[in-house]
């Protein structure tokens, strides 16, 4: 069992990545609410994949959701 610690760590990283991605989308001109809505839709579609994504990947997926 070394797996138990992993999900908690992923949540922390994911939180920071999500905030960075939201900030990047806002910088691109999207309203903050829209940016978060897109990121949440990415997260809900595949929470495990979203947790593993780097900021750039989250941004790309969110832009795809917004397109």
CORSUL-V200071 format. One record per residue. OMEGA is omega in whole degrees, -180 to 180 (* if undefined). D_FIRST is the distance of its C-alpha to the first C-alpha in whole Angstrom. Layout:
[[OMEGA D_FIRST] [OMEGA D_FIRST]]
//
This chain:
[[175 0] [-176 4] [-172 5] [-177 7] [-172 9] [-177 10] [-180 13] [179 14] [-180 15] [-179 16] [-180 19] [180 20] [-179 21] [180 22] [180 25] [179 26] [179 27] [-180 28] [178 30] [180 31] [179 32] [179 34] [179 36] [179 37] [177 38] [178 40] [177 42] [176 42] [178 45] [174 42] [-177 43] [-179 39] [180 39] [179 39] [-180 37] [179 34] [180 35] [-180 35] [178 31] [179 30] [176 31] [-178 29] [-178 26] [-179 27] [180 28] [-175 24] [-179 22] [179 19] [-179 22] [-180 23] [-178 20] [-176 20] [170 24] [-178 26] [-178 29] [-179 31] [178 29] [180 29] [-179 33] [180 34] [179 32] [178 34] [177 37] [179 37] [-179 36] [-174 39] [* 41]]
//
